[in-house]
Amino acid sequence: MTVGEEMRRKIANLVSGRILFDEPMCNHTSMGVGGKVDILFYPRSAKEVEKAVSFLVAEDIPFMAVGSCTNLLVGDDGYRGCLVSLMDLQQFEINEESDRRVSLFAESGVPLSRIVEVSVKESLEGLEFCAGIPGSVGGGVWMNAGAYGREMKDTIGSVVVVNGNGKRRKIEREDLPFEYRGLDLPDSTVITGATFDLLKGEKEEIQRKIVNILQSRRDKHPLGERSAGSVFKNPPSSPAGKIIDEVGLKGTMSGRAMISEKHGNFIVNLGGATTKDIVALIDIIKKRVFEQKGIKLETEVKIIGE
Ligand SMILES: Cc1cc2nc3c(=O)[nH]c(=O)nc-3n(C[C@H](O)[C@H](O)[C@H](O)COP(=O)(O)OP(=O)(O)OC[C@H]3O[C@@H](n4cnc5c(N)ncnc54)[C@H](O)[C@@H]3O)c2cc1C
């Protein structure tokens, strides 16, 4: 898509936040790969998200929401259309619901590390599992991010979304179609914030859980290298990392991408990898695992663009 001067002017008048044209997504993805997106913009309020979505729909411009881009691969030839980044939506608030229950509302751009930090400070239980997950609230909810036996769906009270028609609405937990590493809403849905239902707890106990989780992550994951976390969903039979190890693929390289020696379900960028290199490794893994184990692995990372 060529974004002409006229369109650039219209878009510039639309929101007060940053707007980048022809922006290389390798500057934004945790993997450090990805070509140029036509338009990357950063609404500064939920109201601006509504305006942006209404405009993009009316102009028939393809779009999708992004957060910290820690679960995202963008094609080497980029993404034609608009990526709406929620990272400038940073408000949050805590409300005491009863002697025991507290709700924490956070806008989509708030890092998960921040809500973990706040919950420790306020002695709130329920978000310990998010420790060490490098995404944002919006991305975490969209992915139903999880670890150590818990997922977003276990603590979410409600989510605020802007629909494909540009209207904002709140969806209560019981109406949210969460699935394993996903939320089954139309792709045009933009999450602007979420409320987490938390319990008052013991600060030392909460801290102890978090320290253990962070230590376990350091022991198991290649945290010093650029990755997008787990590449594949775990099939019911066994963790994907274990299966990839069993079929002997750890350490396999394609260009400058490598299946981590430390954890089979991580692909790391050794510096200078392309999305093509990573997708080639994904294909090698899928093929070998199916041939040797009869298991069809499904990707957890989102691959978009060309
Ligand atoms: C080192 C490392 C460790 C990780 N460990 C874990 C883990 O333990 N568990 C786990 O589940 N994940 C893990 N991840 C993956 C990732 O951090 C999570 O999936 C995270 O929740 C993604 O958030 P994000 O803001 O980066 O989303 P992005 O990568 O920006 O987007 C991911 C998907 O969510 C959609 N999305 C993002 N924001 C919104 C929004 N506001 N509204 C609608 N859709 C949106 C995007 O369109 C895309 O489809 C890890 C990643 C890394 C790099």
The ligand as an SDF file (V2000), in Angstrom:
LIG
                    3D

 53 58  0  0  0  0  0  0  0  0999 V2000
   11.7230  -14.2510   26.7280 C   0  0  0  0  0  0  0  0  0  0  0  0
   10.2470  -14.4210   26.5300 C   0  0  0  0  0  0  0  0  0  0  0  0
    9.5180  -15.1780   27.4240 C   0  0  0  0  0  0  0  0  0  0  0  0
    8.1400  -15.3380   27.2510 C   0  0  0  0  0  0  0  0  0  0  0  0
    7.4410  -16.1140   28.1540 N   0  0  0  0  0  0  0  0  0  0  0  0
    6.1290  -16.2810   27.9750 C   0  0  0  0  0  0  0  0  0  0  0  0
    5.3750  -17.1050   28.9020 C   0  0  0  0  0  0  0  0  0  0  0  0
    5.8920  -17.6300   29.8610 O   0  0  0  0  0  0  0  0  0  0  0  0
    4.0420  -17.2610   28.6710 N   0  0  0  0  0  0  0  0  0  0  0  0
    3.4160  -16.6820   27.6110 C   0  0  0  0  0  0  0  0  0  0  0  0
    2.2000  -16.8590   27.4650 O   0  0  0  0  0  0  0  0  0  0  0  0
    4.0940  -15.9070   26.7330 N   0  0  0  0  0  0  0  0  0  0  0  0
    5.4280  -15.7020   26.8880 C   0  0  0  0  0  0  0  0  0  0  0  0
    6.1100  -14.9220   25.9980 N   0  0  0  0  0  0  0  0  0  0  0  0
    5.4170  -14.3580   24.8290 C   0  0  0  0  0  0  0  0  0  0  0  0
    4.8430  -12.9490   25.0180 C   0  0  0  0  0  0  0  0  0  0  0  0
    5.6230  -12.1940   25.9270 O   0  0  0  0  0  0  0  0  0  0  0  0
    3.4150  -12.9950   25.5020 C   0  0  0  0  0  0  0  0  0  0  0  0
    2.5880  -13.6850   24.6070 O   0  0  0  0  0  0  0  0  0  0  0  0
    2.8770  -11.5740   25.7060 C   0  0  0  0  0  0  0  0  0  0  0  0
    1.6580  -11.6330   26.3730 O   0  0  0  0  0  0  0  0  0  0  0  0
    2.6780  -10.8360   24.3840 C   0  0  0  0  0  0  0  0  0  0  0  0
    2.4100   -9.4850   24.6700 O   0  0  0  0  0  0  0  0  0  0  0  0
    2.8680   -8.3290   23.6820 P   0  0  0  0  0  0  0  0  0  0  0  0
    2.3880   -7.0620   24.2430 O   0  0  0  0  0  0  0  0  0  0  0  0
    4.3090   -8.4230   23.4080 O   0  0  0  0  0  0  0  0  0  0  0  0
    2.0350   -8.7260   22.3870 O   0  0  0  0  0  0  0  0  0  0  0  0
    2.4780   -8.5750   20.8570 P   0  0  0  0  0  0  0  0  0  0  0  0
    3.6230   -9.4780   20.6030 O   0  0  0  0  0  0  0  0  0  0  0  0
    2.6260   -7.1560   20.5100 O   0  0  0  0  0  0  0  0  0  0  0  0
    1.1880   -9.1670   20.1270 O   0  0  0  0  0  0  0  0  0  0  0  0
    0.8620  -10.5420   20.2520 C   0  0  0  0  0  0  0  0  0  0  0  0
   -0.5380  -10.7550   19.6950 C   0  0  0  0  0  0  0  0  0  0  0  0
   -1.4660  -10.0420   20.4740 O   0  0  0  0  0  0  0  0  0  0  0  0
   -2.2050   -9.1020   19.6800 C   0  0  0  0  0  0  0  0  0  0  0  0
   -2.3500   -7.8910   20.4990 N   0  0  0  0  0  0  0  0  0  0  0  0
   -1.3890   -7.2090   21.1610 C   0  0  0  0  0  0  0  0  0  0  0  0
   -1.9270   -6.1840   21.8270 N   0  0  0  0  0  0  0  0  0  0  0  0
   -3.2480   -6.1970   21.5550 C   0  0  0  0  0  0  0  0  0  0  0  0
   -4.3470   -5.3680   21.9340 C   0  0  0  0  0  0  0  0  0  0  0  0
   -4.2050   -4.3440   22.7580 N   0  0  0  0  0  0  0  0  0  0  0  0
   -5.5780   -5.6850   21.4470 N   0  0  0  0  0  0  0  0  0  0  0  0
   -5.7610   -6.7480   20.6180 C   0  0  0  0  0  0  0  0  0  0  0  0
   -4.7650   -7.5580   20.2310 N   0  0  0  0  0  0  0  0  0  0  0  0
   -3.5270   -7.2870   20.7020 C   0  0  0  0  0  0  0  0  0  0  0  0
   -1.3460   -8.8650   18.4390 C   0  0  0  0  0  0  0  0  0  0  0  0
   -2.1720   -8.5040   17.3460 O   0  0  0  0  0  0  0  0  0  0  0  0
   -0.7060  -10.2290   18.2610 C   0  0  0  0  0  0  0  0  0  0  0  0
   -1.6000  -11.1000   17.5850 O   0  0  0  0  0  0  0  0  0  0  0  0
    7.4920  -14.7330   26.1440 C   0  0  0  0  0  0  0  0  0  0  0  0
    8.2420  -13.9440   25.2450 C   0  0  0  0  0  0  0  0  0  0  0  0
    9.6040  -13.7850   25.4400 C   0  0  0  0  0  0  0  0  0  0  0  0
   10.3850  -12.9400   24.4680 C   0  0  0  0  0  0  0  0  0  0  0  0
  1  2  1  0
  2  3  1  0
  2 52  2  0
  3  4  2  0
  4  5  1  0
  4 50  1  0
  5  6  2  0
  6  7  1  0
  6 13  1  0
  7  8  2  0
  7  9  1  0
  9 10  1  0
 10 11  2  0
 10 12  1  0
 12 13  2  0
 13 14  1  0
 14 15  1  0
 14 50  1  0
 15 16  1  0
 16 17  1  0
 16 18  1  0
 18 19  1  0
 18 20  1  0
 20 21  1  0
 20 22  1  0
 22 23  1  0
 23 24  1  0
 24 25  2  0
 24 26  1  0
 24 27  1  0
 27 28  1  0
 28 29  2  0
 28 30  1  0
 28 31  1  0
 31 32  1  0
 32 33  1  0
 33 34  1  0
 33 48  1  0
 34 35  1  0
 35 36  1  0
 35 46  1  0
 36 37  1  0
 36 45  1  0
 37 38  2  0
 38 39  1  0
 39 40  1  0
 39 45  2  0
 40 41  1  0
 40 42  2  0
 42 43  1  0
 43 44  2  0
 44 45  1  0
 46 47  1  0
 46 48  1  0
 48 49  1  0
 50 51  2  0
 51 52  1  0
 52 53  1  0
M  END
$$$$
